C-alpha cells in the first residue's frame, strides 16, 4: 500500500505575495510586444501587463 503524504497549507505571506502592492496601486508594468496595433482606430498602441496580477493597461502612442 502507498504512503500517505501530508500536504501543508501555504503561509499567508506566500499566498498573497505581491497582491497587496497591486491593490494599493503599485503595479509592476511590463510591455507586451505581441499586441501593438489597434484595429478599430488604426493607431499604434502600447499594451502593458502587470507582472504580479496580470492586469492589462492600454496606451495610445
N, C-alpha and C positions, 0 to 999 in steps of 0.2 A: 504494500500500500504506500502511496506517496506521502511526502512530508507536508505538513501544514505550515504555510508561511504567514507570519503576522505582518500585515501592512500597517504603516504608520501614517497618520494624517500629516499634511504639510503644515509647518508653523505659519501663523498669520503673517509674519513678516515676509515669508517667501510667497505666500498665496497672493498677497496684494502688492507685490514688488513693482514699483513704477506707476501703479494706478493712482496713487494719491497725488503725484505730481501732475498728471494729466487732468485730474478732476479739479485741480487748482488753477488750471490754465497754462501750465508749463510743459507744453508738448515738445517732443524732440523730432522736428520735421526733417524729412529726407525726400529728395526729389525722385519721382518715378519717371523713368525715361521711356517706358512703353507707351504712355498716353500723353501726347503733346499737342494734338490738334482738335479744336472744337469744330464739329461738323455743321452745327446749326448756324453759327455766326461766321464761320470761315476764318477764324482768327487763331493765332498760336496762343497756347496757354501752358502754364506750368502746373503740374499736379504734384502736390506734396502729400506724404503719408507719414503719420507718426510711427516711430519705431516701436513704441511701447504699447499703445492702444489701437493702432491701425486705423485711426480716423483719417479721412481724406479731406484735403482742402485744395480748391482750385484758385488760380490767379491768372487773369488775362495779362499778356505782355504786349 
